[in-house]
Amino acid sequence: MVDDAVPDHSLRTVFVANGRSVQIDDPLGEANNPVSLEDVESKFHLMADRVHGKARARGICAAVDSLFHETEVMPFIKSLAL
């Protein structure tokens, strides 16, 4: 949720350790700078491989990709049970 009282530019200012601030015009994930599928999958594997193992994490990625063609999501949800 975005607070309308907060100026938009404050959401794109990064303050670094030496006290400087850097303005980011198009933050990663914004419409003008979308996150690539490869980056999303890489971040997913960074977190999921430790929990599920590499093979199962790859299977989860494939299952998520297949959701675009499915009419039922329950089989997918059940497949995520640990």
HELIX and SHEET records of a PDB file:
HELIX    1   1 ASP A    8  ARG A   12  5                                   5    
HELIX    2   2 LEU A   37  HIS A   52  1                                  16    
HELIX    3   3 LYS A   54  SER A   66  1                                  13    
HELIX    4   4 LEU A   67  HIS A   69  5                                   3    
HELIX    5   5 MET A   74  SER A   79  1                                   6    
SHEET    1   A 2 THR A  13  PHE A  15  0                                        
SHEET    2   A 2 SER A  21  GLN A  23 -1                                        
END                                                                             
